[in-house]
């Protein structure tokens, strides 16, 4: 099997609902986000995870704690799995960003690898730190299942890098709140995407509608 990595985006926050760029601002889950995490926890209750990891931001840690509870595993916080630092864009909507940072926004959406968000990171920097963190985890658990709760940008970087996709197109990889993606790593350069952005656990009627 190799290392089977269960990649999960955190549950919904108030800023998600308002479509605001969160980045590294420490926003907590809202009521719907908690319900999403609980639904996914029930779905994954039968899995046997060797370890549970999370970004060190609250929205990811809260999600991971809920999912990991049935497994009685401690959640290990990894700062390098934090979302991209969006600098001056954090707290703004895409519309507000395009109005206030028109030229910078157009450049970033065109080539995020090379263009730095004002006051923040480049996509290269996000990819380097997050991918290295995941490589370390995969090496530690070469034949086991691992739970990892993080952010949309991080998951896109991991999936795109593992599959050899141009990271400048990473925004084309949709990531919903508490979506589940699974990658089997036989080696780092021999990864198979088994599942992507699956949200079937959210159709149980236990999660409040949008």
Number of C-alpha atoms within 10 A of each C-alpha: 10 17 22 24 23 20 28 31 27 32 30 25 21 16 18 18 12 11 14 19 21 22 20 17 17 12 17 21 24 17 14 19 25 21 21 26 29 23 23 22 22 13 14 18 14 10 12 12 19 13 19 22 25 30 25 22 23 18 26 30 23 22 29 29 22 20 26 21 14 14 18 11 15 13 23 16 20 18 14 20 28 24 23 24 23 21 18 14 23 18 18 18 17 14 12 13 20 15 11 13 16 12 11 16 20 14 15 18 13 13 15 21 20 15 18 21 21 16 11 17 18 19 24 16 16 20 24 14 15 24 21 14 15 20 14 10 17 23 13 12 16 17 16 17 22 22 23 27 31 28 27 23 23 26 27 21 25 22 23 18 19 19 16 11 13 11 20 18 15 20 14 9 15 13 21 17 20 32 23 21 20 21 21 23 22 16 15 16 11 11 19 17 15 12 13 17 19 15 17 12 21 21 11 8 9 13 18 12 8 5
